[in-house]
Amino acid sequence: MRSKLDFPMENCAQHMDLSLGGGDSNTLILPAKRRNKRKGTNQDKVKETPNVNFSRTSKLSNSPMPRSLIAPTIVHVSRPEEVENARKDLPIVMMEQEIMEAVNDHSTVIICGETGCGKTTQVPQFLFEAGFGSSFSCVRSGIIGVTQPRRVAVLATAKRVAYELGLHLGQEVGFQVRYDKRIGESCSIKFMTDGILLRELQNDFLLKRYSVIIIDEAHERSLNTDILIGMLSRVIRAREEKYAEQQREVLSGRTISTGQQIFPLKLVLMSATLRVEDFMSGRKLFRNPPPVVEVPTRQFPVTIYFSSRTKEEDYIGQACKKVLAIHKRLPRGGILVFVTGQKEVEYLCRKLRRVSKEQYKKTSEGDIRSDVTEVSERSSTEEIDMKEINEAFEVHGNSADHQTDRFSYNDEDQFDIDDDELDDSYDSETESELEIIGDYGNSLIRASPEIDGDVENVLGEEGGITQLKAAFEALDAKTSFNFNSDEKQPISVTPNACPNQSNPSMGKKSGVEENTSPGTLHVLPLYAMLHAKDQLRVFEEVREGERLVVVATNVAETSLTIPGIKYVVDTGREKVKSYNSSNGMETYEVQWISKASAAQRAGRAGRTGPGYCYRLYSSAAYSNIFPDFSPAEISKVPVDGVVLYMKSMNIDKVSNFPFPTPPEGAALDEAERCLKILQALDSNGRLTPLGKAMADFPMSPRHSRMLLTVIQIMSKEKSYSRANLVLAYAVAAAAALSLSNPFVRQFEDSHTKSQDLDEDGNSSGTVNIEVMDKQEKLRRKKLKETVKMFREKFSNPSSDALSVAYALQCYELSESPVEFCNVNALHPKTMEEMSKLRKQLLQLVFNQSGVSGGEKDFSWIFGSLKDVENVWRVSHDKNPLLLYEEELLGQAICAGWADRVAKRIRGSSGLSLGDKKVHAVWYQACMVKEIVFLHRWSSVSNSAPEFLVYSELIQTRHPYMHGVTSVKSEWLVEYARSICTFSAPPTDTKPYYEPLTDQVLHYVIPVFGPHLWELPSHSIPISNYAFRVAVFAYALLEGQVLPCLRSVRKYMAAPPASVLRPEAAGQRRVGSLLAKLNRKKIDSCAILREVWKENPKELHPEIMDWFQEGFHNNFKTLWSHMLSEVILEPQDRFPKASKRARRNDQPLYL
């Protein structure tokens, strides 16, 4: 694919270092200043420097060996002048020599640099100029691979690097994300999501196309990142061993062709924090601890103030007071406030607007126009400087590109999606999306934790707005005001700060102007579920006399730079979703942030000038309570997808895999148990054919199991005309189950899964909703009634997922999707993300169809992707699915969530629960001891079925089930057989053959799950092979397999039932027939068909013995009929039974 010089192996020997410890040290690094000034007319001009007769040693103290100096390859580039000028100020550029020395001398290097230092865009350029990815370098001809956790960062960084190098995007610099790939034949640098590289590892474990891999955002510790690091640590070893083996062959005189040459792989881990201990401790991951290159930061100084005390309650009230105090007493500058969730953001915004309006009315002159007193709530995005927006976001896309991390363990989107309104889809966005334009470092002036303030905390005391007003009035009469009376005074330490940095004390003596008449506050919310248009409002110009206040979740912690922010108010809290692997329960808890997150928040104040951070917690709490870093993602989420991926890579003992942070053993055991229930693993933990097909789908095992079940079931109905509609709804339901419920619930902040209030609307958080005025309550009540009406419009009584799927179809068919959402009380952003996800999943089904390990059962045979889209685009006045189609999709959902089953509790009078006023249906969940609840807002709540499955179990005040689908008891036996036990067959029932499914069955009494729920009697295949063959022999003679035998039973020499009697086993006709069936392993019509294809006379004498001698002359005609019937489909052999199933709305496959 890439043109390379075909060097014979002996000519390349000079480029190879025989020592595995040192890697290939083949580049003479030029000083950064000289290289930055060099320009050439050709973009890929290569210069080979002659060998020299001296050696240099690395400046790194832990270099494993002296560097051997050989002929280096230097690629000259010509950058635009503005790029050259901008690069001079980047901290990373000054570290080019140290970085390249580390790369040359070590197989793995860690680069630590704060957001904005330039590492995302510059390190690939360093490697490119050093000859990596060049066809003129034998050793380094492999591509430079760069991974990002989100595809929006892939597109943005690829575009920026191509521009800076003066190369063509899609040629020398390429990128690949899901369904979008632009890579030229001469590609030297390839940007991709981590999921793409994980897929490449499945097909080429040695990654022979690459010479170096860069993993950006390693500090995020996402699932994909951890898996990649572990896998690449093994690839590095394998490449080194293969390289050493080839060296020995070369020394023995053998010539190796270019296509077979293997060279050591380089790995560069880039992190925005110094959290590198997990990558360096022990030898399980890397044989030698990799060197750490720390890039100095360059940011405007930020002075940090701690509170004298930490108040656990009413931190929202404290934040409000702090913002108002800043606005009243301090110079101009935007204020960024960090709170935990959407509810708190909206509440604090309303409170600040109201108080600001009241304060301004009191201090403003009478002739000020009334429109100036209004709190600014502009929504127009006109006249926005889009360049400034792009510089802050570093991207040109929208938030939907973040959706699929939640959906898939190795999905490259991050779709973080998030899971709900916890703002996850943005919370982890960091440097990769900012660094292209905002390449500036970070330095903070830390407050001393030892110095205590002894002044009364006027602004931090408990109390309402009245006390705050009184404090302001008293303070206005004074000539000076010590703003930081509630903070510990900071030490004026300014590393790398400006020489003229003033004392950070906020009093008048420090040069701070007295602002006697503050203007209004321009208060804006910012959280993940906010519509993109509303998010862009933070970039608008603020009117003269106004001050910008942005109330945000941790979406603003690292993912974007808001212009003009000078003050940060940090509550020190975040809302975290935790997962209990033992019972599948998920909870949302307000927790303290990590010290690393606190530093990131403080750094937001120093992006455009000197800033100040006010922490609403004490230095003692910070030092003693806050963890250094947030836990890795692998410790907070289910790892069933990780285990499935490992199994598909032939890693049977997953616990031995070198994870940077190993998951808990209980989590791995739970993952294996889940995969066994999903039938992806057999009882011995080995991958099944179904599991292999599931692993080929880059999505969560539950969703892939669901979609594959639909394909499997429909493959048995080869002539079903509505099959494409069924698949379309299956994909839409999978998308619905991957995102939060799209029905707007602004009226009931408590009803969003990420909120502190429980689903009954009862307060369980820190914000007192009782402060809402009557008008607000009336508005919420009206909106609640509106949403209820529109929920019923789309409601499917069998499944929440199918209800949302129908709403999604109507949304996509509407002329104005935004207007459709407004009219039908749907969340526009969630619907937009769901629509994109549906299209991605459908594309994925057809991309994977037919290539899943050669398994024909998993190929869609009813048409193309276009055919499915065409039936999806047909408008319907109501849900278009037939009853048995809904049941088919219910089966598929049951198959994917078979371990998340709940049984209704009839009557709750004898149950003890603290709060009896729970307006929900009571259920007992399979894997949970306590009672769980079906919320009244579920579309299934009216029918309240006996059994249901749920996709999530969220603990608020009570545990509530989400994503609910009604299921039948027989489906549990079919799709969750591993957690069923079966009694002996009842004596009053007989085994039988079912012709439509071609199975030999008997009735049993199933007992399901750890709570031992007794299910109705159910027929299952007979496990005893000899008995199964005997029952099939009986059915064959009775005419239940081949109908032509029914009319000749009167000519039989013995009743067919005798074949089932043990005492008849000695009879010749019984023994010979059973022996032949057992020997040929014939226990179904399908196997009988295959046997007769090979030998049409097989079983001829054994069956003829069952007929009287007088009938033997007619047996030849009967045998011909038998041979003709055996090739028919079941519905053709038994048309009446097939029609009865149709009349009962039961398809053949149910």
Summary of the structure (lengths in Angstrom):
residues: 1150
radius of gyration: 34.6
end to end distance: 49.4
largest distance: 126.5
contacts: 3932
relative contact order: 0.07
helix: 42%
strand: 14%
